[in-house]
Amino acid sequence: MSEYKYKLPDVGEGVVEAEIVEWHIKAGDKVTEDQHILDVMTDKATVEIPCAVNGVVKSIVGEPGEVIPVGTEILIIDVDGEVPDDVENAAEPETKEASKEEPKAEAQKAEPKPEPKPEPKPAPAAAAPAKTAAPARSNGERPLASPAVRQRALEADIDLADVMGTGPACRITHTDLDDFIAAGGRFVSRAERVGAGKARRTGKEDIKVIGLRRKIAENMAHAKRTIPHITYVDEIDLTALEDLRAHMNAKKSDDQTKLTIIPFLVMALTKALPKFPQANAHFDTDGSLLTQHDGIHCGIAAATPNGLMVPVVKHAESLDIWEVAAEVKRLGDAAKTGKCTKDELTGSTITITSLGAIGGIVTTPVINHPETAIIGVNKMQTLPRYDREGRVVPRNIMNLSSSFDHRIVDGYEAALLVQEMKAYLENPATLFMD
């Protein structure tokens, strides 16, 4: 076991000091070579500092906010065995300023004579590639790389000055070396590196729109083309209704269907629509004929594997809330399995559409032609609201986004209808009063 004293490395570009931003390790942690251990900030950028050896952190020097010179000891790591010479040498930063201050004679004396470079050993073409233009570096600037990367480059007879680094402060990583070798010893630009791992998607598929999807497309296009829509949005406080719904579900018998929000909305419609018969109607554009219905046949838009379907709860005004819940579930299951009959999918006089929990904040639903109104249900959220005493309290809030045929339903009437529904939903006991 020996100690490795890690000094703040040269982060390049003439930086002589850096501020400690954040340590990602602590005393006692195991660390590995190239592990991101520290963030430092220079006057140019925040730089990630990697570890140089494998071992266990013995101590850390320096707190976030401290500015320390390059070459300052910042970390002591216990490593197995002796620290290799190349690691010790790599830990010593190169300071150009120091060399400039040395007398010329001393500098020449201290500088060892360059040894002749050995002839490269024969190797496969991919392992000993021809070299091309290197990334621009200052004269004499030493490429940043870990000892392991330097050892690999030495064994492959690759001059790291020819390799572009993509790590912090252009540090050369193992991946950079792999890319350089794979490219035949050619300099690989950053643009090539970014696109290298991602293949362009050029495929396309032509799908014939047929069957139910074609019918849906025709109906939607016809509705938007012929009906001038007006959409009115208002929020509903469902806190009391949610309490009642939870209580009713807790007390229901085994043969009763669990209540969702939809049956309560259907009940609110059956209470409100008699005052606004123009919203429970069909409009024949060609004959300029409006047919208002006494019976409320509520379509419930349902997403199915085959597309959007609208099964119909017939004569909802004659059903209690448990019967509405049972019919909504029965029709929804039949629609999803493709077992709805033609009668169950036709004859609606008004439609409710809901995207469930993903219902968003606001929608602009398209009217189900030839109807004159559609009620859109958005998701319920717990939001802060003021109570009557001026205190902020959590409330269950849901928006209704409802569209109307503006030729038949004026904006004022649309708002009144939604407000009528809102009154029933926010005071749910009134839903069960005659």
Secondary structure as GFF3:
##gff-version 3
##sequence-region A 1 434
A	DSSP	beta_strand	2	7	.	.	.	ID=ss1
A	DSSP	beta_strand	17	23	.	.	.	ID=ss2
A	DSSP	beta_strand	30	31	.	.	.	ID=ss3
A	DSSP	beta_strand	36	41	.	.	.	ID=ss4
A	DSSP	beta_strand	46	50	.	.	.	ID=ss5
A	DSSP	beta_strand	55	60	.	.	.	ID=ss6
A	DSSP	beta_strand	67	69	.	.	.	ID=ss7
A	DSSP	beta_strand	73	79	.	.	.	ID=ss8
A	DSSP	alpha_helix	85	91	.	.	.	ID=ss9
A	DSSP	alpha_helix	96	101	.	.	.	ID=ss10
A	DSSP	alpha_helix	104	110	.	.	.	ID=ss11
A	DSSP	alpha_helix	147	155	.	.	.	ID=ss12
A	DSSP	three_ten_helix	160	162	.	.	.	ID=ss13
A	DSSP	three_ten_helix	168	170	.	.	.	ID=ss14
A	DSSP	alpha_helix	174	182	.	.	.	ID=ss15
A	DSSP	alpha_helix	190	196	.	.	.	ID=ss16
A	DSSP	alpha_helix	211	226	.	.	.	ID=ss17
A	DSSP	beta_strand	229	237	.	.	.	ID=ss18
A	DSSP	alpha_helix	239	251	.	.	.	ID=ss19
A	DSSP	alpha_helix	261	272	.	.	.	ID=ss20
A	DSSP	three_ten_helix	273	275	.	.	.	ID=ss21
A	DSSP	three_ten_helix	277	279	.	.	.	ID=ss22
A	DSSP	beta_strand	281	284	.	.	.	ID=ss23
A	DSSP	beta_strand	289	292	.	.	.	ID=ss24
A	DSSP	beta_strand	298	300	.	.	.	ID=ss25
A	DSSP	beta_strand	302	304	.	.	.	ID=ss26
A	DSSP	beta_strand	307	309	.	.	.	ID=ss27
A	DSSP	beta_strand	312	313	.	.	.	ID=ss28
A	DSSP	three_ten_helix	316	318	.	.	.	ID=ss29
A	DSSP	alpha_helix	321	336	.	.	.	ID=ss30
A	DSSP	three_ten_helix	343	345	.	.	.	ID=ss31
A	DSSP	beta_strand	350	354	.	.	.	ID=ss32
A	DSSP	three_ten_helix	356	358	.	.	.	ID=ss33
A	DSSP	beta_strand	373	386	.	.	.	ID=ss34
A	DSSP	beta_strand	392	405	.	.	.	ID=ss35
A	DSSP	alpha_helix	411	426	.	.	.	ID=ss36
A	DSSP	three_ten_helix	428	432	.	.	.	ID=ss37
###
